[in-house]
Amino acid sequence: MTRIDDTFARLKAEGKKAFVAYIMGGDPDQATSLAVMKGLPGAGVDIIELGMPFTDPMADGPTIQAAGQRALEGGMKLDKVLAMVRAFREADKTTPIVLMGYYNPIYSRGVARFLHEAVAAGIDGLIVVDLPPEEDDELCIPAQKAGINFIRLATPTTDDKRLPKVLQNTSGFVYYVSITGITGAAAAQAADVAPEVARIKRSTDLPVIVGFGITTPEAAKAIASVADGCVVGSAIVKDIGAGVPVPEVLARVKALSDGAHSA
């Protein structure tokens, strides 16, 4: 049982849906980013997705691309992302942390070294958007052997033929991308999402969490009501990028988490 498994078991026992928040590591700087991260559990966040900044973020829209650029320009790299996690774990041993990003920084570091350091830092899961299931031997299988959940994305174009391949080595939860395209590009619609979540759940016992296109407490509630929870990223990152003070960012997160938890 990982922290992610424990969290979903607790939420299920409480009759609650999960609220997952994404922030970019090091945006706009390491100190501010860590301050936001440390405040997320108190703002109702059940699982933290921490972005690894990368120069070519193909799945991300302008808001998260800009966040990654700000982080990189501030000198953020994988070493410092892991340092953020270690600093967070000094006071919080229970909130799951999922690293989200692309394979290149991990490959450059070396998979064995990266996994050793990730486990030591307190990472619970990985979402690596540019590694398809055909490459599971590359990182997915070693990560699971190291005790880290490997979370796969399913999308509106993941048909019934492809879905079993996507699910075969997935653990922790399934991340359903509610729209076709990049992050922050359109609004998620519960009526469109509900049948897709139901279709995925017919093929797996894992929780299905929905992300992309959720920007308001009302939308968080609507999407969480048809899934096991929701992810909000761009709406939070946009506030950070606009220089909104950390307490106000966290107040916005609290409103979003209240929406999801009321589903």
Stockholm file with secondary structure:
# STOCKHOLM 1.0

chainA/1-263         MTRIDDTFARLKAEGKKAFVAYIMGGDPDQATSLAVMKGLPGAGVDIIELGMPFTDPMADGPTIQAAGQRALEGGMKLDKVLAMVRAFREADKTTPIVLMGYYNPIYSRGVARFLHEAVAAGIDGLIVVDLPPEEDDELCIPAQKAGINFIRLATPTTDDKRLPKVLQNTSGFVYYVSITGITGAAAAQAADVAPEVARIKRSTDLPVIVGFGITTPEAAKAIASVADGCVVGSAIVKDIGAGVPVPEVLARVKALSDGAHSA
#=GR chainA/1-263 SS CCHHHHHHHHHHHHTCCEEEEEEETTSSCHHHHHHHHHHTGGGTCSEEEEECCCSCCTTCCHHHHHHHHHHHHTTCCHHHHHHHHHHHHTTCSSSCEEEEECHHHHHHHCHHHHHHHHHHHTCCEEEETTCCGGGTTTTHHHHHHTTCEECCEECTTCCTTTHHHHHTTCCSCEEEECSSSSTTSSCCCHHHHHHHHHHHHTTCSSCEEEESSCCSHHHHHHHHHTSSEEEECHHHHHHHHTTCCHHHHHHHHHHHHHHHHTC
#=GC SS_cons         CCHHHHHHHHHHHHTCCEEEEEEETTSSCHHHHHHHHHHTGGGTCSEEEEECCCSCCTTCCHHHHHHHHHHHHTTCCHHHHHHHHHHHHTTCSSSCEEEEECHHHHHHHCHHHHHHHHHHHTCCEEEETTCCGGGTTTTHHHHHHTTCEECCEECTTCCTTTHHHHHTTCCSCEEEECSSSSTTSSCCCHHHHHHHHHHHHTTCSSCEEEESSCCSHHHHHHHHHTSSEEEECHHHHHHHHTTCCHHHHHHHHHHHHHHHHTC
//
